[in-house]
Amino acid sequence: MVAKSSRPNVFEQLEAFDSASHNLNTIIDTPKGSRNKYKYKEKQGLFALHSVLPAGSVFPFNFGYIPSTLAEDGDPVDVLVLLDEETFTGCLVPSRLIGVIEAEQTEHGKTERNDRLIAVAIASPHHQAIHSLDQLDKMIVDEIEHFFISYNSIRGKQFKPIRRADAEQAKHLVQEGMERFQQSHSS
């Protein structure tokens, strides 16, 4: 039997927003261009292979989560991060929210919200001037939606975009996720 480490896990202690810069902290679990979907395993304190996309399918941008949040589906709040190149699993990427694709996901007859926040990496020279979804080419946002529709369909789930909203709504969803996280850890 292996004893659990008494050392604190940085992924579990990181706040959603950096207290000094006020940038959004995002942890990348799946790099841009990867067929492998990774997921953080809190009990083990590491990232594990969650699934593999079919040949020809890859994540279009770096995908991860916002620490110290919980979405309605019980996982941390998801975020897609626009950055010039791929990063690596477990990479902390300071980011700025630019909007959200609000969506419902249905599996086994149960429907719940599963929004996809979209952010820009602070260090990204290519995306530095982008502050809203409206500044992205409409086709890119359409392709992001299509990716999540296809990604979920392959797994027997239905992903239905409801609407696209601005950075303020995305921040509101992060705040709700922070409150859910606090409630779940105070009981």
C-alpha positions as CSV (number, residue, x, y, z in Angstrom):
1,M,0.0,0.0,0.0
2,V,1.4,3.4,-1.0
3,A,0.8,6.2,1.4
4,K,-0.7,9.5,0.1
5,S,1.9,12.3,-0.1
6,S,1.5,14.9,2.5
7,R,2.9,17.5,0.1
8,P,0.3,19.9,-1.2
9,N,-0.7,19.5,-4.8
10,V,-0.3,22.8,-6.7
11,F,-3.2,22.0,-9.2
12,E,-5.6,21.7,-6.3
13,Q,-4.4,24.9,-4.6
14,L,-4.3,27.2,-7.6
15,E,-7.0,29.9,-7.7
16,A,-9.1,30.6,-10.8
17,F,-7.7,34.1,-11.1
18,D,-4.1,35.2,-10.3
19,S,-4.3,37.5,-7.4
20,A,-1.5,39.9,-8.7
21,S,-2.2,40.1,-12.4
22,H,-6.0,39.1,-12.3
23,N,-5.3,36.9,-15.3
24,L,-7.3,33.7,-15.6
25,N,-5.3,30.6,-14.6
26,T,-5.8,27.8,-17.1
27,I,-4.3,24.4,-16.8
28,I,-3.9,22.6,-20.2
29,D,-4.9,19.0,-20.1
30,T,-5.0,18.4,-23.8
31,P,-2.5,20.1,-26.2
32,K,-3.5,21.6,-29.6
33,G,-3.1,18.9,-32.3
34,S,-3.4,16.0,-30.0
35,R,-5.6,12.9,-30.6
36,N,-5.2,12.0,-27.0
37,K,-7.6,13.5,-24.5
38,Y,-6.1,13.7,-21.0
39,K,-7.9,14.4,-17.7
40,Y,-6.6,15.4,-14.3
41,K,-7.1,12.7,-11.6
42,E,-7.4,14.4,-8.3
43,K,-6.9,11.3,-6.1
44,Q,-3.6,10.4,-7.8
45,G,-2.5,14.0,-8.4
46,L,-1.6,13.4,-12.0
47,F,-2.9,13.5,-15.6
48,A,-4.1,10.3,-17.2
49,L,-5.1,9.3,-20.7
50,H,-8.9,9.6,-20.8
51,S,-9.6,8.7,-24.5
52,V,-8.3,8.7,-28.0
53,L,-10.0,10.5,-30.9
54,P,-10.4,8.7,-34.2
55,A,-7.8,9.0,-36.9
56,G,-8.0,12.4,-38.5
57,S,-9.5,14.1,-35.5
58,V,-7.4,16.4,-33.2
59,F,-8.0,19.1,-30.7
60,P,-8.0,22.4,-32.7
61,F,-6.6,24.5,-29.8
62,N,-5.1,23.9,-26.4
63,F,-7.9,22.6,-24.1
64,G,-8.0,22.5,-20.4
65,Y,-9.8,23.7,-17.2
66,I,-9.9,26.5,-14.7
67,P,-8.7,25.4,-11.3
68,S,-10.8,25.9,-8.1
69,T,-14.0,25.8,-10.2
70,L,-16.8,23.2,-10.7
71,A,-19.1,23.3,-13.7
72,E,-22.7,21.9,-13.6
73,D,-21.3,18.5,-14.9
74,G,-19.2,18.1,-11.7
75,D,-15.9,18.7,-13.5
76,P,-13.8,21.9,-13.4
77,V,-15.0,24.6,-15.8
78,D,-13.7,23.8,-19.4
79,V,-11.7,26.3,-21.4
80,L,-10.3,26.4,-24.9
81,V,-7.2,28.5,-25.1
82,L,-6.1,30.3,-28.3
83,L,-2.3,30.2,-28.5
84,D,0.1,30.2,-31.4
85,E,1.5,26.7,-30.7
86,E,0.6,23.7,-28.6
87,T,1.7,23.5,-25.0
88,F,2.0,20.4,-22.9
89,T,-0.3,18.6,-20.5
90,G,-0.2,20.3,-17.0
91,C,1.0,23.6,-18.4
92,L,-0.3,26.7,-16.6
93,V,-1.3,29.3,-19.2
94,P,-2.2,32.8,-17.9
95,S,-5.2,33.8,-20.1
96,R,-7.9,36.4,-20.8
97,L,-11.5,35.3,-21.4
98,I,-13.0,36.4,-24.7
99,G,-16.3,34.6,-24.6
100,V,-18.2,31.4,-24.3
101,I,-20.1,28.9,-26.3
102,E,-23.0,28.0,-24.1
103,A,-24.2,24.5,-24.7
104,E,-26.2,21.5,-23.5
105,Q,-24.8,18.0,-23.5
106,T,-27.1,15.0,-23.5
107,E,-26.0,11.5,-22.5
108,H,-28.3,8.5,-21.7
109,G,-31.3,10.8,-21.8
110,K,-29.8,13.2,-19.2
111,T,-29.2,16.8,-20.4
112,E,-26.9,19.2,-18.5
113,R,-25.0,22.4,-19.3
114,N,-21.5,22.0,-20.6
115,D,-20.3,25.4,-21.7
116,R,-17.0,25.9,-23.5
117,L,-15.2,29.1,-22.4
118,I,-12.8,30.6,-24.9
119,A,-9.7,32.4,-23.8
120,V,-6.6,33.9,-25.3
121,A,-3.1,33.2,-23.8
122,I,-1.6,36.4,-22.4
123,A,1.8,35.4,-24.0
124,S,0.3,34.9,-27.5
125,P,1.6,37.5,-29.9
126,H,-0.7,36.3,-32.6
127,H,-3.9,36.6,-30.5
128,Q,-2.8,39.6,-28.3
129,A,-5.3,42.1,-29.8
130,I,-8.3,39.7,-29.4
131,H,-10.7,40.7,-26.6
132,S,-14.0,39.2,-27.8
133,L,-15.4,36.4,-29.8
134,D,-16.6,39.0,-32.3
135,Q,-13.0,39.7,-33.2
136,L,-12.4,36.1,-34.3
137,D,-13.3,35.0,-37.8
138,K,-16.8,33.6,-37.6
139,M,-15.6,30.5,-39.4
140,I,-13.2,29.7,-36.5
141,V,-16.0,29.8,-33.9
142,D,-18.2,27.7,-36.2
143,E,-15.3,25.1,-36.5
144,I,-14.9,25.1,-32.7
145,E,-18.6,24.4,-32.3
146,H,-18.4,21.7,-35.0
147,F,-15.4,20.1,-33.3
148,F,-17.3,19.7,-30.0
149,I,-20.4,18.4,-31.7
150,S,-18.3,15.8,-33.5
151,Y,-16.2,15.0,-30.5
152,N,-19.2,14.3,-28.3
153,S,-21.1,12.4,-31.1
154,I,-18.3,9.9,-31.4
155,R,-18.8,9.2,-27.7
156,G,-22.5,8.7,-27.9
157,K,-23.3,12.2,-26.5
158,Q,-25.1,15.1,-28.1
159,F,-23.5,18.5,-27.8
160,K,-25.9,21.3,-28.7
161,P,-24.7,24.9,-28.8
162,I,-27.3,27.3,-27.4
163,R,-25.7,30.7,-27.9
164,R,-22.4,32.6,-28.1
165,A,-21.8,35.1,-25.3
166,D,-19.2,37.7,-24.4
167,A,-16.3,37.8,-22.0
168,E,-18.5,39.2,-19.2
169,Q,-20.8,36.1,-19.4
170,A,-17.8,33.9,-19.4
171,K,-16.5,35.6,-16.3
172,H,-19.9,35.1,-14.7
173,L,-19.7,31.4,-15.4
174,V,-16.3,31.2,-13.8
175,Q,-17.6,33.0,-10.7
176,E,-20.5,30.5,-10.5
177,G,-17.9,27.7,-10.9
178,M,-15.8,29.1,-8.1
179,E,-18.9,29.3,-5.8
180,R,-19.8,25.7,-6.6
181,F,-16.2,24.6,-5.9
182,Q,-16.3,26.5,-2.5
183,Q,-19.6,24.9,-1.6
184,S,-18.4,21.4,-2.4
185,H,-15.2,21.8,-0.4
186,S,-16.8,23.4,2.7
187,S,-19.2,20.5,3.4
